[in-house]
Amino acid sequence: MKDWNLIAKFEKEIEKQYGPESVLNPSSLWNEEKERLYLEQKQEQKQRKQEVYEYISDNIKIPKRIVERTEQNKKNKVCPKCNSYIYKLNDDINLLKNGCCYRCFLTKG
Ligand SMILES: [Zn+2]
């Protein structure tokens, strides 16, 4: 059987020596961590709901932040077949998929 009075006495001594954090109940820390994770997840869900999509066709949509990231990279991209700059998202996707711009893809066959 545990001597709770003795434990409490120890805790008081530890608290005196090392500060109040040292005697925090581990479960209270766990709850704080859980709460923090919960809030993070909630924030993520909220951001996902607020995500703005750009439709590149009727059934393909891409988050706008990714479109914007692609826009930032577009200056560096050139179609290896016709040497034209990749400036449309359509071309960019086609470059990734087929290794050329959309126009080359359409005219190659
Ligand atoms: Zn091309």
Backbone and ligand atoms as CSV (ligand in chain L), in Angstrom:
chain,resi,resn,atom,element,x,y,z
A,1,MET,N,N,0.840,-1.206,0.000
A,1,MET,CA,C,0.000,0.000,0.000
A,1,MET,C,C,0.881,1.265,0.000
A,2,LYS,N,N,0.503,2.216,-0.828
A,2,LYS,CA,C,1.319,3.429,-0.920
A,2,LYS,C,C,1.009,4.404,0.211
A,3,ASP,N,N,2.049,5.014,0.654
A,3,ASP,CA,C,1.879,6.030,1.682
A,3,ASP,C,C,1.734,7.394,1.000
A,4,TRP,N,N,0.512,7.794,0.787
A,4,TRP,CA,C,0.235,9.011,0.021
A,4,TRP,C,C,0.757,10.263,0.723
A,5,ASN,N,N,0.742,10.215,2.034
A,5,ASN,CA,C,1.274,11.361,2.772
A,5,ASN,C,C,2.763,11.541,2.516
A,6,LEU,N,N,3.453,10.395,2.462
A,6,LEU,CA,C,4.894,10.436,2.204
A,6,LEU,C,C,5.159,10.933,0.786
A,7,ILE,N,N,4.362,10.428,-0.183
A,7,ILE,CA,C,4.507,10.852,-1.577
A,7,ILE,C,C,4.267,12.358,-1.709
A,8,ALA,N,N,3.221,12.830,-1.047
A,8,ALA,CA,C,2.916,14.259,-1.075
A,8,ALA,C,C,4.054,15.069,-0.485
A,9,LYS,N,N,4.646,14.534,0.540
A,9,LYS,CA,C,5.763,15.199,1.192
A,9,LYS,C,C,6.969,15.266,0.252
A,10,PHE,N,N,7.210,14.130,-0.425
A,10,PHE,CA,C,8.283,14.093,-1.424
A,10,PHE,C,C,8.034,15.117,-2.521
A,11,GLU,N,N,6.802,15.130,-3.007
A,11,GLU,CA,C,6.443,16.055,-4.093
A,11,GLU,C,C,6.673,17.503,-3.673
A,12,LYS,N,N,6.299,17.803,-2.457
A,12,LYS,CA,C,6.515,19.166,-1.948
A,12,LYS,C,C,8.001,19.521,-1.934
A,13,GLU,N,N,8.806,18.534,-1.529
A,13,GLU,CA,C,10.262,18.751,-1.474
A,13,GLU,C,C,10.826,18.940,-2.877
A,14,ILE,N,N,10.362,18.077,-3.791
A,14,ILE,CA,C,10.824,18.165,-5.185
A,14,ILE,C,C,10.415,19.506,-5.784
A,15,GLU,N,N,9.197,19.897,-5.516
A,15,GLU,CA,C,8.703,21.168,-6.037
A,15,GLU,C,C,9.539,22.334,-5.519
A,16,LYS,N,N,9.882,22.244,-4.258
A,16,LYS,CA,C,10.697,23.288,-3.644
A,16,LYS,C,C,12.052,23.382,-4.325
A,17,GLN,N,N,12.591,22.206,-4.664
A,17,GLN,CA,C,13.947,22.170,-5.217
A,17,GLN,C,C,13.983,22.430,-6.720
A,18,TYR,N,N,13.019,21.865,-7.437
A,18,TYR,CA,C,13.120,21.892,-8.907
A,18,TYR,C,C,12.032,22.718,-9.593
A,19,GLY,N,N,11.132,23.295,-8.838
A,19,GLY,CA,C,10.074,24.089,-9.454
A,19,GLY,C,C,8.821,23.271,-9.707
A,20,PRO,N,N,7.694,23.952,-9.926
A,20,PRO,CA,C,6.393,23.279,-10.015
A,20,PRO,C,C,6.267,22.294,-11.181
A,21,GLU,N,N,7.039,22.496,-12.287
A,21,GLU,CA,C,6.910,21.605,-13.445
A,21,GLU,C,C,7.304,20.166,-13.112
A,22,SER,N,N,8.233,20.044,-12.151
A,22,SER,CA,C,8.783,18.723,-11.856
A,22,SER,C,C,7.778,17.794,-11.204
A,23,VAL,N,N,6.741,18.326,-10.615
A,23,VAL,CA,C,5.764,17.452,-9.975
A,23,VAL,C,C,4.425,17.418,-10.703
A,24,LEU,N,N,4.398,17.954,-11.932
A,24,LEU,CA,C,3.168,17.888,-12.717
A,24,LEU,C,C,2.768,16.440,-12.961
A,25,ASN,N,N,1.538,16.167,-12.797
A,25,ASN,CA,C,1.008,14.840,-13.120
A,25,ASN,C,C,1.220,14.554,-14.616
A,26,PRO,N,N,1.856,13.423,-14.947
A,26,PRO,CA,C,2.081,13.131,-16.375
A,26,PRO,C,C,0.812,13.182,-17.219
A,27,SER,N,N,-0.299,12.825,-16.652
A,27,SER,CA,C,-1.542,12.830,-17.428
A,27,SER,C,C,-1.969,14.245,-17.812
A,28,SER,N,N,-1.600,15.225,-16.985
A,28,SER,CA,C,-1.957,16.596,-17.336
A,28,SER,C,C,-1.115,17.066,-18.521
A,29,LEU,N,N,0.137,16.616,-18.582
A,29,LEU,CA,C,0.988,16.930,-19.733
A,29,LEU,C,C,0.448,16.269,-20.997
A,30,TRP,N,N,0.031,15.035,-20.832
A,30,TRP,CA,C,-0.509,14.294,-21.949
A,30,TRP,C,C,-1.740,14.989,-22.508
A,31,ASN,N,N,-2.580,15.480,-21.612
A,31,ASN,CA,C,-3.777,16.179,-22.050
A,31,ASN,C,C,-3.450,17.473,-22.789
A,32,GLU,N,N,-2.422,18.159,-22.293
A,32,GLU,CA,C,-2.010,19.388,-22.974
A,32,GLU,C,C,-1.525,19.087,-24.388
A,33,GLU,N,N,-0.744,18.019,-24.484
A,33,GLU,CA,C,-0.226,17.615,-25.787
A,33,GLU,C,C,-1.374,17.222,-26.717
A,34,LYS,N,N,-2.295,16.481,-26.141
A,34,LYS,CA,C,-3.454,16.044,-26.936
A,34,LYS,C,C,-4.274,17.228,-27.408
A,35,GLU,N,N,-4.443,18.160,-26.499
A,35,GLU,CA,C,-5.194,19.372,-26.823
A,35,GLU,C,C,-4.510,20.134,-27.966
A,36,ARG,N,N,-3.172,20.206,-27.865
A,36,ARG,CA,C,-2.410,20.919,-28.882
A,36,ARG,C,C,-2.567,20.244,-30.248
A,37,LEU,N,N,-2.460,18.908,-30.257
A,37,LEU,CA,C,-2.614,18.159,-31.506
A,37,LEU,C,C,-4.019,18.321,-32.071
A,38,TYR,N,N,-4.970,18.285,-31.154
A,38,TYR,CA,C,-6.364,18.438,-31.571
A,38,TYR,C,C,-6.577,19.785,-32.242
A,39,LEU,N,N,-6.015,20.818,-31.635
A,39,LEU,CA,C,-6.167,22.160,-32.194
A,39,LEU,C,C,-5.456,22.276,-33.539
A,40,GLU,N,N,-4.301,21.621,-33.652
A,40,GLU,CA,C,-3.580,21.628,-34.922
A,40,GLU,C,C,-4.380,20.952,-36.031
A,41,GLN,N,N,-4.963,19.811,-35.679
A,41,GLN,CA,C,-5.769,19.078,-36.653
A,41,GLN,C,C,-6.978,19.888,-37.082
A,42,LYS,N,N,-7.572,20.560,-36.098
A,42,LYS,CA,C,-8.743,21.381,-36.375
A,42,LYS,C,C,-8.375,22.519,-37.329
A,43,GLN,N,N,-7.208,23.099,-37.067
A,43,GLN,CA,C,-6.715,24.187,-37.905
A,43,GLN,C,C,-6.453,23.693,-39.328
A,44,GLU,N,N,-5.901,22.493,-39.428
A,44,GLU,CA,C,-5.630,21.903,-40.736
A,44,GLU,C,C,-6.913,21.655,-41.508
A,45,GLN,N,N,-7.899,21.132,-40.796
A,45,GLN,CA,C,-9.189,20.864,-41.434
A,45,GLN,C,C,-9.813,22.153,-41.931
A,46,LYS,N,N,-9.668,23.198,-41.122
A,46,LYS,CA,C,-10.224,24.489,-41.472
A,46,LYS,C,C,-9.547,25.012,-42.736
A,47,GLN,N,N,-8.206,24.874,-42.777
A,47,GLN,CA,C,-7.463,25.339,-43.940
A,47,GLN,C,C,-7.833,24.534,-45.178
A,48,ARG,N,N,-8.065,23.234,-44.992
A,48,ARG,CA,C,-8.429,22.394,-46.125
A,48,ARG,C,C,-9.797,22.802,-46.674
A,49,LYS,N,N,-10.697,23.150,-45.770
A,49,LYS,CA,C,-12.017,23.606,-46.200
A,49,LYS,C,C,-11.944,24.927,-46.936
A,50,GLN,N,N,-10.975,25.768,-46.498
A,50,GLN,CA,C,-10.833,27.084,-47.114
A,50,GLN,C,C,-9.976,27.046,-48.367
A,51,GLU,N,N,-9.436,25.883,-48.655
A,51,GLU,CA,C,-8.563,25.718,-49.813
A,51,GLU,C,C,-9.284,26.191,-51.073
A,52,VAL,N,N,-8.610,27.038,-51.826
A,52,VAL,CA,C,-9.179,27.530,-53.073
A,52,VAL,C,C,-8.634,26.685,-54.212
A,53,TYR,N,N,-9.540,26.202,-55.034
A,53,TYR,CA,C,-9.119,25.335,-56.133
A,53,TYR,C,C,-9.218,26.061,-57.458
A,54,GLU,N,N,-8.307,25.686,-58.323
A,54,GLU,CA,C,-8.373,26.197,-59.684
A,54,GLU,C,C,-8.681,25.021,-60.598
A,55,TYR,N,N,-9.717,25.165,-61.385
A,55,TYR,CA,C,-10.098,24.069,-62.274
A,55,TYR,C,C,-9.321,24.176,-63.571
A,56,ILE,N,N,-8.617,23.099,-63.916
A,56,ILE,CA,C,-7.909,23.114,-65.195
A,56,ILE,C,C,-8.707,22.353,-66.244
A,57,SER,N,N,-9.681,21.568,-65.805
A,57,SER,CA,C,-10.673,21.009,-66.713
A,57,SER,C,C,-11.897,20.695,-65.858
A,58,ASP,N,N,-12.927,20.127,-66.461
A,58,ASP,CA,C,-14.164,19.903,-65.729
A,58,ASP,C,C,-13.971,19.016,-64.505
A,59,ASN,N,N,-13.090,18.042,-64.629
A,59,ASN,CA,C,-12.948,17.128,-63.493
A,59,ASN,C,C,-11.563,17.122,-62.865
A,60,ILE,N,N,-10.730,18.059,-63.265
A,60,ILE,CA,C,-9.428,18.172,-62.597
A,60,ILE,C,C,-9.335,19.530,-61.920
A,61,LYS,N,N,-9.129,19.483,-60.622
A,61,LYS,CA,C,-8.912,20.725,-59.890
A,61,LYS,C,C,-7.647,20.604,-59.063
A,62,ILE,N,N,-6.987,21.729,-58.916
A,62,ILE,CA,C,-5.702,21.762,-58.224
A,62,ILE,C,C,-5.742,22.900,-57.206
A,63,PRO,N,N,-5.269,22.642,-55.988
A,63,PRO,CA,C,-5.251,23.722,-54.997
A,63,PRO,C,C,-4.486,24.933,-55.519
A,64,LYS,N,N,-5.037,26.095,-55.258
A,64,LYS,CA,C,-4.460,27.309,-55.813
A,64,LYS,C,C,-3.019,27.548,-55.344
A,65,ARG,N,N,-2.732,27.123,-54.096
A,65,ARG,CA,C,-1.365,27.335,-53.597
A,65,ARG,C,C,-0.358,26.545,-54.423
A,66,ILE,N,N,-0.793,25.390,-54.966
A,66,ILE,CA,C,0.100,24.605,-55.805
A,66,ILE,C,C,0.214,25.241,-57.177
A,67,VAL,N,N,-0.910,25.782,-57.667
A,67,VAL,CA,C,-0.880,26.518,-58.925
A,67,VAL,C,C,0.099,27.680,-58.820
A,68,GLU,N,N,0.029,28.372,-57.677
A,68,GLU,CA,C,0.899,29.530,-57.489
A,68,GLU,C,C,2.364,29.116,-57.407
A,69,ARG,N,N,2.604,27.979,-56.765
A,69,ARG,CA,C,3.970,27.467,-56.676
A,69,ARG,C,C,4.478,27.132,-58.080
A,70,THR,N,N,3.587,26.555,-58.879
A,70,THR,CA,C,3.936,26.217,-60.252
A,70,THR,C,C,4.212,27.481,-61.060
A,71,GLU,N,N,3.398,28.508,-60.815
A,71,GLU,CA,C,3.578,29.783,-61.493
A,71,GLU,C,C,4.964,30.360,-61.215
A,72,GLN,N,N,5.399,30.178,-59.966
A,72,GLN,CA,C,6.716,30.695,-59.588
A,72,GLN,C,C,7.838,29.973,-60.310
A,73,ASN,N,N,7.609,28.721,-60.670
A,73,ASN,CA,C,8.655,27.933,-61.304
A,73,ASN,C,C,8.617,28.024,-62.827
A,74,LYS,N,N,7.549,28.627,-63.351
A,74,LYS,CA,C,7.312,28.513,-64.787
A,74,LYS,C,C,8.428,29.141,-65.633
A,75,LYS,N,N,9.090,30.165,-65.085
A,75,LYS,CA,C,10.127,30.863,-65.857
A,75,LYS,C,C,11.261,29.929,-66.238
A,76,ASN,N,N,11.474,28.937,-65.388
A,76,ASN,CA,C,12.607,28.044,-65.612
A,76,ASN,C,C,12.271,26.890,-66.550
A,77,LYS,N,N,11.000,26.794,-66.956
A,77,LYS,CA,C,10.616,25.611,-67.707
A,77,LYS,C,C,10.443,25.904,-69.190
A,78,VAL,N,N,11.014,25.027,-69.960
A,78,VAL,CA,C,10.951,25.156,-71.411
A,78,VAL,C,C,10.613,23.785,-71.972
A,79,CYS,N,N,9.756,23.758,-72.979
A,79,CYS,CA,C,9.437,22.497,-73.626
A,79,CYS,C,C,10.682,22.002,-74.374
A,80,PRO,N,N,11.120,20.780,-74.119
A,80,PRO,CA,C,12.338,20.288,-74.769
A,80,PRO,C,C,12.173,20.061,-76.271
A,81,LYS,N,N,10.917,20.019,-76.747
A,81,LYS,CA,C,10.709,19.738,-78.174
A,81,LYS,C,C,10.650,21.001,-79.021
A,82,CYS,N,N,9.917,21.995,-78.528
A,82,CYS,CA,C,9.758,23.213,-79.335
A,82,CYS,C,C,10.434,24.431,-78.711
A,83,ASN,N,N,11.043,24.226,-77.549
A,83,ASN,CA,C,11.756,25.292,-76.850
A,83,ASN,C,C,10.887,26.479,-76.436
A,84,SER,N,N,9.582,26.289,-76.456
A,84,SER,CA,C,8.734,27.384,-76.001
A,84,SER,C,C,8.599,27.308,-74.480
A,85,TYR,N,N,8.393,28.478,-73.885
A,85,TYR,CA,C,8.254,28.517,-72.441
A,85,TYR,C,C,6.950,27.862,-71.993
A,86,ILE,N,N,7.052,27.163,-70.896
A,86,ILE,CA,C,5.861,26.570,-70.306
A,86,ILE,C,C,5.206,27.638,-69.441
A,87,TYR,N,N,4.105,28.157,-69.905
A,87,TYR,CA,C,3.476,29.237,-69.152
A,87,TYR,C,C,2.053,28.920,-68.723
A,88,LYS,N,N,1.514,27.817,-69.203
A,88,LYS,CA,C,0.174,27.422,-68.775
A,88,LYS,C,C,0.266,26.200,-67.876
A,89,LEU,N,N,-0.631,26.137,-66.937
A,89,LEU,CA,C,-0.672,25.000,-66.028
A,89,LEU,C,C,-0.863,23.700,-66.809
A,90,ASN,N,N,-1.688,23.785,-67.822
A,90,ASN,CA,C,-1.935,22.655,-68.711
A,90,ASN,C,C,-0.647,22.099,-69.302
A,91,ASP,N,N,0.192,23.022,-69.788
A,91,ASP,CA,C,1.470,22.641,-70.375
A,91,ASP,C,C,2.384,22.041,-69.324
A,92,ASP,N,N,2.327,22.651,-68.142
A,92,ASP,CA,C,3.190,22.209,-67.069
A,92,ASP,C,C,2.876,20.765,-66.691
A,93,ILE,N,N,1.593,20.476,-66.587
A,93,ILE,CA,C,1.174,19.118,-66.245
A,93,ILE,C,C,1.550,18.153,-67.365
A,94,ASN,N,N,1.364,18.619,-68.594
A,94,ASN,CA,C,1.706,17.786,-69.732
A,94,ASN,C,C,3.212,17.520,-69.814
A,95,LEU,N,N,3.975,18.528,-69.426
A,95,LEU,CA,C,5.426,18.369,-69.397
A,95,LEU,C,C,5.822,17.286,-68.402
A,96,LEU,N,N,5.165,17.303,-67.270
A,96,LEU,CA,C,5.446,16.290,-66.258
A,96,LEU,C,C,5.019,14.902,-66.738
A,97,LYS,N,N,3.879,14.866,-67.411
A,97,LYS,CA,C,3.312,13.575,-67.809
A,97,LYS,C,C,3.943,13.018,-69.078
A,98,ASN,N,N,4.152,13.896,-70.066
A,98,ASN,CA,C,4.566,13.420,-71.384
A,98,ASN,C,C,5.893,13.992,-71.863
A,99,GLY,N,N,6.474,14.866,-71.077
A,99,GLY,CA,C,7.791,15.378,-71.425
A,99,GLY,C,C,7.789,16.444,-72.502
A,100,CYS,N,N,6.630,17.063,-72.771
A,100,CYS,CA,C,6.590,18.151,-73.740
A,100,CYS,C,C,5.379,19.026,-73.442
A,101,CYS,N,N,5.276,20.163,-74.117
A,101,CYS,CA,C,4.138,21.036,-73.880
A,101,CYS,C,C,2.869,20.432,-74.512
A,102,TYR,N,N,1.748,21.008,-74.182
A,102,TYR,CA,C,0.483,20.437,-74.628
A,102,TYR,C,C,0.351,20.481,-76.144
A,103,ARG,N,N,0.878,21.560,-76.726
A,103,ARG,CA,C,0.776,21.705,-78.183
A,103,ARG,C,C,1.580,20.623,-78.896
A,104,CYS,N,N,2.813,20.390,-78.400
A,104,CYS,CA,C,3.623,19.310,-78.974
A,104,CYS,C,C,2.938,17.960,-78.787
A,105,PHE,N,N,2.339,17.792,-77.630
A,105,PHE,CA,C,1.653,16.544,-77.341
A,105,PHE,C,C,0.523,16.293,-78.335
A,106,LEU,N,N,-0.196,17.370,-78.671
A,106,LEU,CA,C,-1.327,17.249,-79.607
A,106,LEU,C,C,-0.852,17.014,-81.040
A,107,THR,N,N,0.268,17.611,-81.389
A,107,THR,CA,C,0.710,17.568,-82.798
A,107,THR,C,C,1.688,16.450,-83.097
A,108,LYS,N,N,2.138,15.739,-82.083
A,108,LYS,CA,C,3.210,14.767,-82.332
A,108,LYS,C,C,2.731,13.559,-83.146
A,109,GLY,N,N,1.446,13.203,-82.998
A,109,GLY,CA,C,0.974,12.033,-83.717
A,109,GLY,C,C,0.279,12.505,-84.962
L,1,ZN,ZN,ZN,6.406,22.025,-77.096
